[in-house]
Amino acid sequence: MQLDLTEDQALFHETTVRFIEAELPVAKTRAWHDDSVGYDPKWLQKAAELGWFSMLVPEADGGGSVSGAGFLDAAILAEEMGRNVQPGPFVPMNVVAATIARCGTAVQRAEVLPGVVAGTTVATWAWASPDGGWDDGAGVTATGDGDRLRLDGARGAVQDAASADLLLVAASRDGEPVHVLVPTAAGGVTITPLASLDLSRRFADVSFDGVTVGDGAVVGSGAEVFDVAHQTATALTAAETVGAADALFTLTLDYARDRIAFGRPIGSFQAIKHILADQVLSLEICKAAAVAAAAAVQEADPAATEVVAMAAASVGERANALAQQCLQVHGGIGYTWEHDLHLYLRRIQSNSVLYGEPALQRERVCAFHGLGVAS
């Protein structure tokens, strides 16, 4: 992205790239496509040792980032995750860690955060309605019974739920949105794996039938808590999409230079030049939008909801169009299973709807200005 990296951030970026190239480059991710988990838990813990899940957690709670600007550091990493179509719950684990660090009790921060930061506890965010939409937690009801809470309902498209130890569930308690920590091993939790367009990631529907947890499992309440979590997930996903789109454009540019037709590289033909020029413009717009979103979240900008939603809508549409144009330039080779193009296309398309399709993001902008209600 168009970030002016500090010396510490540049070193962090270099370390991240070296780690990914050594541990799980794109060619090796294919080996995990048919695995039910989709990643190696040992790889996840190695990543945690590099600080992948500590950046949004204060040092007092065992976290910290290389530059002190934790969200920008996380966005740098997210871009490389997209550039190499990495598997695993990077975004949802950081959402959970950030939410507990910001809104959790002292007990939650002491008992839950260390495992998440270390990658020994896999946690994910169960936020969506069964149809994949945003319902402010209404799809799961939390009712009190003394010092216990009972959860009933369902969450949809929960990333890496099948491999998770802990769920941060968006629910509704007495009409107010709340987050609740729920172990996946709790009685009444049913996880149903889903087929995913993105071969590197796993999703599942999760139902809650009389699941009981302690009242101390609540992690903050109110719409603002949900909104900040959504900003975190959406902005990191936009950065990840930029990484995937940038890598795919580079593949396409190299192909246009190397592919010979009628005795000339196809990149020398005017029609291909026009496509590549449009792609450069779209890519630069996506980069600028993703940086604006990351900066707004980092600075806790009062307008972050609007900025992030506008960025997500723009990146979602433009990156999708870019991916389709890349497929057009590649022609027949781009349709083959062996070529990496479809891996990036799948990641970009999946990301464009993961935390709200562009139309929903625009509704959130309208709602921010009191012109409508996002749903």
Solvent accessible surface area in square Angstrom, and as a share of the most:
residue,aa,sasa,rsa
1,M,36,0.16
2,Q,91,0.40
3,L,37,0.19
4,D,142,0.73
5,L,70,0.35
6,T,72,0.42
7,E,155,0.70
8,D,75,0.39
9,Q,10,0.04
10,A,45,0.35
11,L,108,0.54
12,F,15,0.06
13,H,57,0.25
14,E,87,0.39
15,T,37,0.22
16,T,2,0.01
17,V,39,0.22
18,R,127,0.47
19,F,27,0.11
20,I,0,0.00
21,E,109,0.49
22,A,72,0.56
23,E,59,0.27
24,L,10,0.05
25,P,36,0.23
26,V,19,0.11
27,A,78,0.61
28,K,107,0.45
29,T,1,0.01
30,R,62,0.22
31,A,83,0.65
32,W,69,0.24
33,H,25,0.11
34,D,146,0.75
35,D,49,0.26
36,S,94,0.61
37,V,49,0.28
38,G,1,0.01
39,Y,3,0.01
40,D,47,0.25
41,P,72,0.46
42,K,146,0.62
43,W,14,0.05
44,L,4,0.02
45,Q,67,0.30
46,K,92,0.39
47,A,0,0.00
48,A,7,0.06
49,E,146,0.66
50,L,64,0.32
51,G,18,0.17
52,W,2,0.01
53,F,1,0.00
54,S,11,0.07
55,M,11,0.05
56,L,31,0.15
57,V,4,0.02
58,P,68,0.43
59,E,140,0.63
60,A,102,0.79
61,D,35,0.18
62,G,55,0.53
63,G,17,0.16
64,G,22,0.21
65,S,31,0.20
66,V,70,0.40
67,S,41,0.26
68,G,66,0.63
69,A,23,0.18
70,G,9,0.09
71,F,10,0.04
72,L,34,0.17
73,D,0,0.00
74,A,0,0.00
75,A,0,0.00
76,I,5,0.03
77,L,0,0.00
78,A,0,0.00
79,E,11,0.05
80,E,5,0.02
81,M,4,0.02
82,G,0,0.00
83,R,66,0.24
84,N,23,0.12
85,V,2,0.01
86,Q,2,0.01
87,P,2,0.01
88,G,5,0.05
89,P,0,0.00
90,F,5,0.02
91,V,10,0.06
92,P,1,0.01
93,M,0,0.00
94,N,0,0.00
95,V,1,0.00
96,V,0,0.00
97,A,0,0.00
98,A,19,0.15
99,T,8,0.05
100,I,0,0.00
101,A,16,0.12
102,R,123,0.45
103,C,36,0.21
104,G,9,0.08
105,T,66,0.38
106,A,67,0.52
107,V,94,0.54
108,Q,9,0.04
109,R,72,0.26
110,A,71,0.55
111,E,132,0.59
112,V,29,0.17
113,L,0,0.00
114,P,71,0.45
115,G,15,0.15
116,V,0,0.00
117,V,20,0.12
118,A,48,0.37
119,G,2,0.02
120,T,85,0.50
121,T,34,0.20
122,V,13,0.07
123,A,0,0.00
124,T,0,0.00
125,W,4,0.01
126,A,0,0.00
127,W,10,0.04
128,A,1,0.01
129,S,13,0.08
130,P,84,0.53
131,D,129,0.67
132,G,31,0.30
133,G,21,0.20
134,W,25,0.09
135,D,35,0.18
136,D,68,0.35
137,G,0,0.00
138,A,67,0.52
139,G,27,0.25
140,V,0,0.00
141,T,65,0.38
142,A,2,0.02
143,T,74,0.43
144,G,54,0.52
145,D,106,0.55
146,G,79,0.76
147,D,104,0.54
148,R,109,0.40
149,L,1,0.00
150,R,114,0.42
151,L,0,0.00
152,D,42,0.22
153,G,29,0.27
154,A,29,0.22
155,R,0,0.00
156,G,1,0.01
157,A,34,0.27
158,V,1,0.01
159,Q,11,0.05
160,D,2,0.01
161,A,0,0.00
162,A,60,0.46
163,S,27,0.17
164,A,7,0.06
165,D,71,0.37
166,L,21,0.11
167,L,0,0.00
168,L,0,0.00
169,V,0,0.00
170,A,0,0.00
171,A,0,0.00
172,S,21,0.14
173,R,67,0.25
174,D,145,0.75
175,G,72,0.69
176,E,83,0.37
177,P,22,0.14
178,V,3,0.02
179,H,0,0.00
180,V,0,0.00
181,L,12,0.06
182,V,0,0.00
183,P,60,0.38
184,T,24,0.14
185,A,99,0.76
186,A,23,0.18
187,G,64,0.61
188,G,32,0.31
189,V,23,0.13
190,T,77,0.45
191,I,49,0.25
192,T,73,0.42
193,P,97,0.61
194,L,73,0.36
195,A,112,0.87
196,S,31,0.20
197,L,87,0.43
198,D,3,0.02
199,L,36,0.18
200,S,7,0.04
201,R,8,0.03
202,R,42,0.15
203,F,19,0.08
204,A,1,0.00
205,D,48,0.25
206,V,1,0.00
207,S,44,0.29
208,F,5,0.02
209,D,108,0.56
210,G,22,0.21
211,V,0,0.00
212,T,70,0.41
213,V,10,0.06
214,G,26,0.25
215,D,57,0.30
216,G,56,0.54
217,A,15,0.12
218,V,26,0.15
219,V,0,0.00
220,G,21,0.20
221,S,51,0.33
222,G,16,0.16
223,A,64,0.50
224,E,113,0.51
225,V,14,0.08
226,F,2,0.01
227,D,35,0.18
228,V,40,0.23
229,A,3,0.03
230,H,3,0.01
231,Q,19,0.08
232,T,6,0.04
233,A,0,0.00
234,T,6,0.03
235,A,0,0.00
236,L,0,0.00
237,T,9,0.05
238,A,6,0.05
239,A,0,0.00
240,E,7,0.03
241,T,5,0.03
242,V,0,0.00
243,G,0,0.00
244,A,0,0.00
245,A,0,0.00
246,D,23,0.12
247,A,13,0.10
248,L,0,0.00
249,F,20,0.08
250,T,69,0.40
251,L,62,0.31
252,T,0,0.00
253,L,47,0.24
254,D,63,0.33
255,Y,46,0.17
256,A,1,0.00
257,R,146,0.53
258,D,106,0.55
259,R,111,0.41
260,I,89,0.45
261,A,24,0.18
262,F,195,0.81
263,G,69,0.66
264,R,110,0.40
265,P,52,0.33
266,I,21,0.11
267,G,18,0.18
268,S,37,0.24
269,F,56,0.23
270,Q,130,0.58
271,A,69,0.53
272,I,29,0.15
273,K,109,0.46
274,H,108,0.48
275,I,26,0.13
276,L,19,0.09
277,A,61,0.47
278,D,76,0.39
279,Q,0,0.00
280,V,70,0.40
281,L,112,0.56
282,S,19,0.12
283,L,7,0.04
284,E,66,0.30
285,I,55,0.28
286,C,1,0.00
287,K,29,0.12
288,A,50,0.39
289,A,18,0.14
290,A,0,0.00
291,V,28,0.16
292,A,48,0.37
293,A,0,0.00
294,A,0,0.00
295,A,29,0.22
296,A,5,0.04
297,V,23,0.13
298,Q,58,0.26
299,E,122,0.55
300,A,84,0.65
301,D,50,0.26
302,P,129,0.81
303,A,30,0.23
304,A,3,0.02
305,T,20,0.11
306,E,33,0.15
307,V,41,0.23
308,V,5,0.03
309,A,1,0.01
310,M,106,0.47
311,A,5,0.04
312,A,16,0.12
313,A,4,0.03
314,S,28,0.18
315,V,3,0.02
316,G,4,0.04
317,E,79,0.36
318,R,93,0.34
319,A,0,0.00
320,N,38,0.19
321,A,54,0.42
322,L,1,0.01
323,A,0,0.00
324,Q,82,0.36
325,Q,50,0.22
326,C,0,0.00
327,L,25,0.12
328,Q,123,0.55
329,V,8,0.04
330,H,5,0.02
331,G,30,0.29
332,G,58,0.56
333,I,78,0.40
334,G,2,0.02
335,Y,163,0.62
336,T,48,0.28
337,W,143,0.50
338,E,137,0.61
339,H,39,0.17
340,D,42,0.22
341,L,1,0.00
342,H,24,0.11
343,L,6,0.03
344,Y,12,0.05
345,L,23,0.11
346,R,51,0.18
347,R,1,0.00
348,I,1,0.00
349,Q,50,0.22
350,S,13,0.09
351,N,10,0.05
352,S,11,0.07
353,V,83,0.48
354,L,21,0.11
355,Y,10,0.04
356,G,8,0.08
357,E,89,0.40
358,P,19,0.12
359,A,56,0.44
360,L,20,0.10
361,Q,1,0.01
362,R,110,0.40
363,E,72,0.32
364,R,24,0.09
365,V,28,0.16
366,C,55,0.33
367,A,38,0.29
368,F,82,0.34
369,H,100,0.45
370,G,65,0.63
371,L,139,0.69
372,G,35,0.34
373,V,135,0.78
374,A,21,0.16
375,S,88,0.57
